[in-house]
Amino acid sequence: MTFEKEFKTALQNLPSAEKDKLILRLLKRDLDLANRLLFELVSTQSIEDRRKIIQNEVTIAVKRASNRFYSLSYLLVDMRELSGRITEHVKITKDKFGEISLNIQMLNEILTLNKLHLLNSKPKDAHTFCIYVIARAFKILMLINVLHEDYKIEFKNDLEKLGLLISENRLLIKTAMYNGLDLKWLLESEIPTNIVAIHKEIRSNGFLK
């Protein structure tokens, strides 16, 4: 949304007390913005401090979900909740590095602790779960691709681990191949420069859904 110059000027000319009331009222309606300002203006924690807290939360949540495993559908619900927690962290801290590392961590830990569950699942029951994993892998690759080269190397080992975990399961391999994810991109960190265009075309053709 864009605002007229006159409107901006009128806001700037409001008395300070009135502006403070308006800001607080607006912040109550936008908790994401409120939390971001709280982090930027008040918190003594660094982005790395917050990232470590989320890392620990992810590990605990994945272990809990895996220990109480009921079905891949329920596990997927837990993964979506974790994904939401990661998204919230990124909104508050603008932690682009953490957005990648935390998502890779979530996938690697989920797939490591649930190998047998996935192996013993019927294709029909595993379909939505597998699509989610492959779609999330695509997102990770696209996020890495926009980083500076100096940062990309830091994800090499984790990407390779994710590629190996996917390649160990026939359902995930089949889903990856069917939806256009080349495992070489993960195993060898060979991410195409046009990965965003590739992903867009795949989605437009009805895949990753």
MODELLER restraints for C-alpha pairs under 7 A, 6 or more apart:
rsr = mdl.restraints
at = mdl.atoms
rsr.add(forms.Gaussian(group=physical.xy_distance, feature=features.Distance(at['CA:27:A'], at['CA:33:A']), mean=6.65, stdev=0.5))
rsr.add(forms.Gaussian(group=physical.xy_distance, feature=features.Distance(at['CA:27:A'], at['CA:34:A']), mean=5.27, stdev=0.5))
rsr.add(forms.Gaussian(group=physical.xy_distance, feature=features.Distance(at['CA:32:A'], at['CA:91:A']), mean=6.77, stdev=0.5))
rsr.add(forms.Gaussian(group=physical.xy_distance, feature=features.Distance(at['CA:32:A'], at['CA:92:A']), mean=6.63, stdev=0.5))
rsr.add(forms.Gaussian(group=physical.xy_distance, feature=features.Distance(at['CA:35:A'], at['CA:92:A']), mean=5.99, stdev=0.5))
rsr.add(forms.Gaussian(group=physical.xy_distance, feature=features.Distance(at['CA:36:A'], at['CA:91:A']), mean=6.98, stdev=0.5))
rsr.add(forms.Gaussian(group=physical.xy_distance, feature=features.Distance(at['CA:36:A'], at['CA:92:A']), mean=4.13, stdev=0.5))
rsr.add(forms.Gaussian(group=physical.xy_distance, feature=features.Distance(at['CA:36:A'], at['CA:93:A']), mean=6.49, stdev=0.5))
rsr.add(forms.Gaussian(group=physical.xy_distance, feature=features.Distance(at['CA:39:A'], at['CA:92:A']), mean=6.89, stdev=0.5))
rsr.add(forms.Gaussian(group=physical.xy_distance, feature=features.Distance(at['CA:47:A'], at['CA:93:A']), mean=6.23, stdev=0.5))
rsr.add(forms.Gaussian(group=physical.xy_distance, feature=features.Distance(at['CA:47:A'], at['CA:95:A']), mean=6.77, stdev=0.5))
rsr.add(forms.Gaussian(group=physical.xy_distance, feature=features.Distance(at['CA:51:A'], at['CA:98:A']), mean=6.32, stdev=0.5))
rsr.add(forms.Gaussian(group=physical.xy_distance, feature=features.Distance(at['CA:55:A'], at['CA:102:A']), mean=6.49, stdev=0.5))
rsr.add(forms.Gaussian(group=physical.xy_distance, feature=features.Distance(at['CA:58:A'], at['CA:82:A']), mean=6.79, stdev=0.5))
rsr.add(forms.Gaussian(group=physical.xy_distance, feature=features.Distance(at['CA:58:A'], at['CA:106:A']), mean=6.40, stdev=0.5))
rsr.add(forms.Gaussian(group=physical.xy_distance, feature=features.Distance(at['CA:62:A'], at['CA:109:A']), mean=6.81, stdev=0.5))
rsr.add(forms.Gaussian(group=physical.xy_distance, feature=features.Distance(at['CA:62:A'], at['CA:110:A']), mean=6.12, stdev=0.5))
rsr.add(forms.Gaussian(group=physical.xy_distance, feature=features.Distance(at['CA:65:A'], at['CA:75:A']), mean=6.43, stdev=0.5))
rsr.add(forms.Gaussian(group=physical.xy_distance, feature=features.Distance(at['CA:65:A'], at['CA:78:A']), mean=6.73, stdev=0.5))
rsr.add(forms.Gaussian(group=physical.xy_distance, feature=features.Distance(at['CA:66:A'], at['CA:113:A']), mean=6.44, stdev=0.5))
rsr.add(forms.Gaussian(group=physical.xy_distance, feature=features.Distance(at['CA:66:A'], at['CA:114:A']), mean=6.51, stdev=0.5))
rsr.add(forms.Gaussian(group=physical.xy_distance, feature=features.Distance(at['CA:69:A'], at['CA:75:A']), mean=6.81, stdev=0.5))
rsr.add(forms.Gaussian(group=physical.xy_distance, feature=features.Distance(at['CA:72:A'], at['CA:126:A']), mean=6.45, stdev=0.5))
rsr.add(forms.Gaussian(group=physical.xy_distance, feature=features.Distance(at['CA:72:A'], at['CA:129:A']), mean=6.45, stdev=0.5))
rsr.add(forms.Gaussian(group=physical.xy_distance, feature=features.Distance(at['CA:73:A'], at['CA:129:A']), mean=6.98, stdev=0.5))
rsr.add(forms.Gaussian(group=physical.xy_distance, feature=features.Distance(at['CA:76:A'], at['CA:129:A']), mean=6.08, stdev=0.5))
rsr.add(forms.Gaussian(group=physical.xy_distance, feature=features.Distance(at['CA:86:A'], at['CA:99:A']), mean=6.71, stdev=0.5))
rsr.add(forms.Gaussian(group=physical.xy_distance, feature=features.Distance(at['CA:86:A'], at['CA:102:A']), mean=6.93, stdev=0.5))
rsr.add(forms.Gaussian(group=physical.xy_distance, feature=features.Distance(at['CA:90:A'], at['CA:96:A']), mean=6.83, stdev=0.5))
rsr.add(forms.Gaussian(group=physical.xy_distance, feature=features.Distance(at['CA:90:A'], at['CA:99:A']), mean=6.26, stdev=0.5))
rsr.add(forms.Gaussian(group=physical.xy_distance, feature=features.Distance(at['CA:100:A'], at['CA:140:A']), mean=5.80, stdev=0.5))
rsr.add(forms.Gaussian(group=physical.xy_distance, feature=features.Distance(at['CA:100:A'], at['CA:143:A']), mean=6.71, stdev=0.5))
rsr.add(forms.Gaussian(group=physical.xy_distance, feature=features.Distance(at['CA:104:A'], at['CA:158:A']), mean=6.87, stdev=0.5))
rsr.add(forms.Gaussian(group=physical.xy_distance, feature=features.Distance(at['CA:108:A'], at['CA:162:A']), mean=5.71, stdev=0.5))
rsr.add(forms.Gaussian(group=physical.xy_distance, feature=features.Distance(at['CA:111:A'], at['CA:165:A']), mean=6.56, stdev=0.5))
rsr.add(forms.Gaussian(group=physical.xy_distance, feature=features.Distance(at['CA:119:A'], at['CA:169:A']), mean=6.63, stdev=0.5))
rsr.add(forms.Gaussian(group=physical.xy_distance, feature=features.Distance(at['CA:123:A'], at['CA:171:A']), mean=6.73, stdev=0.5))
rsr.add(forms.Gaussian(group=physical.xy_distance, feature=features.Distance(at['CA:130:A'], at['CA:172:A']), mean=5.70, stdev=0.5))
rsr.add(forms.Gaussian(group=physical.xy_distance, feature=features.Distance(at['CA:130:A'], at['CA:175:A']), mean=6.44, stdev=0.5))
rsr.add(forms.Gaussian(group=physical.xy_distance, feature=features.Distance(at['CA:131:A'], at['CA:175:A']), mean=6.63, stdev=0.5))
rsr.add(forms.Gaussian(group=physical.xy_distance, feature=features.Distance(at['CA:131:A'], at['CA:208:A']), mean=5.97, stdev=0.5))
rsr.add(forms.Gaussian(group=physical.xy_distance, feature=features.Distance(at['CA:131:A'], at['CA:209:A']), mean=6.78, stdev=0.5))
rsr.add(forms.Gaussian(group=physical.xy_distance, feature=features.Distance(at['CA:134:A'], at['CA:176:A']), mean=6.04, stdev=0.5))
rsr.add(forms.Gaussian(group=physical.xy_distance, feature=features.Distance(at['CA:135:A'], at['CA:208:A']), mean=6.04, stdev=0.5))
rsr.add(forms.Gaussian(group=physical.xy_distance, feature=features.Distance(at['CA:141:A'], at['CA:191:A']), mean=6.80, stdev=0.5))
rsr.add(forms.Gaussian(group=physical.xy_distance, feature=features.Distance(at['CA:142:A'], at['CA:195:A']), mean=6.23, stdev=0.5))
rsr.add(forms.Gaussian(group=physical.xy_distance, feature=features.Distance(at['CA:142:A'], at['CA:196:A']), mean=6.17, stdev=0.5))
rsr.add(forms.Gaussian(group=physical.xy_distance, feature=features.Distance(at['CA:144:A'], at['CA:152:A']), mean=6.26, stdev=0.5))
rsr.add(forms.Gaussian(group=physical.xy_distance, feature=features.Distance(at['CA:145:A'], at['CA:191:A']), mean=6.92, stdev=0.5))
rsr.add(forms.Gaussian(group=physical.xy_distance, feature=features.Distance(at['CA:156:A'], at['CA:189:A']), mean=6.02, stdev=0.5))
rsr.add(forms.Gaussian(group=physical.xy_distance, feature=features.Distance(at['CA:159:A'], at['CA:186:A']), mean=5.02, stdev=0.5))
rsr.add(forms.Gaussian(group=physical.xy_distance, feature=features.Distance(at['CA:159:A'], at['CA:187:A']), mean=6.42, stdev=0.5))
rsr.add(forms.Gaussian(group=physical.xy_distance, feature=features.Distance(at['CA:159:A'], at['CA:189:A']), mean=6.92, stdev=0.5))
rsr.add(forms.Gaussian(group=physical.xy_distance, feature=features.Distance(at['CA:160:A'], at['CA:186:A']), mean=5.40, stdev=0.5))
rsr.add(forms.Gaussian(group=physical.xy_distance, feature=features.Distance(at['CA:160:A'], at['CA:187:A']), mean=4.21, stdev=0.5))
rsr.add(forms.Gaussian(group=physical.xy_distance, feature=features.Distance(at['CA:160:A'], at['CA:188:A']), mean=6.69, stdev=0.5))
rsr.add(forms.Gaussian(group=physical.xy_distance, feature=features.Distance(at['CA:162:A'], at['CA:186:A']), mean=6.93, stdev=0.5))
rsr.add(forms.Gaussian(group=physical.xy_distance, feature=features.Distance(at['CA:163:A'], at['CA:183:A']), mean=5.89, stdev=0.5))
rsr.add(forms.Gaussian(group=physical.xy_distance, feature=features.Distance(at['CA:163:A'], at['CA:186:A']), mean=5.06, stdev=0.5))
rsr.add(forms.Gaussian(group=physical.xy_distance, feature=features.Distance(at['CA:163:A'], at['CA:187:A']), mean=5.14, stdev=0.5))
rsr.add(forms.Gaussian(group=physical.xy_distance, feature=features.Distance(at['CA:164:A'], at['CA:187:A']), mean=6.98, stdev=0.5))
rsr.add(forms.Gaussian(group=physical.xy_distance, feature=features.Distance(at['CA:166:A'], at['CA:172:A']), mean=5.49, stdev=0.5))
rsr.add(forms.Gaussian(group=physical.xy_distance, feature=features.Distance(at['CA:166:A'], at['CA:173:A']), mean=6.09, stdev=0.5))
rsr.add(forms.Gaussian(group=physical.xy_distance, feature=features.Distance(at['CA:167:A'], at['CA:173:A']), mean=5.55, stdev=0.5))
rsr.add(forms.Gaussian(group=physical.xy_distance, feature=features.Distance(at['CA:179:A'], at['CA:207:A']), mean=5.66, stdev=0.5))
rsr.add(forms.Gaussian(group=physical.xy_distance, feature=features.Distance(at['CA:179:A'], at['CA:208:A']), mean=5.89, stdev=0.5))
rsr.add(forms.Gaussian(group=physical.xy_distance, feature=features.Distance(at['CA:180:A'], at['CA:202:A']), mean=6.91, stdev=0.5))
rsr.add(forms.Gaussian(group=physical.xy_distance, feature=features.Distance(at['CA:184:A'], at['CA:190:A']), mean=6.52, stdev=0.5))
rsr.add(forms.Gaussian(group=physical.xy_distance, feature=features.Distance(at['CA:185:A'], at['CA:191:A']), mean=4.99, stdev=0.5))
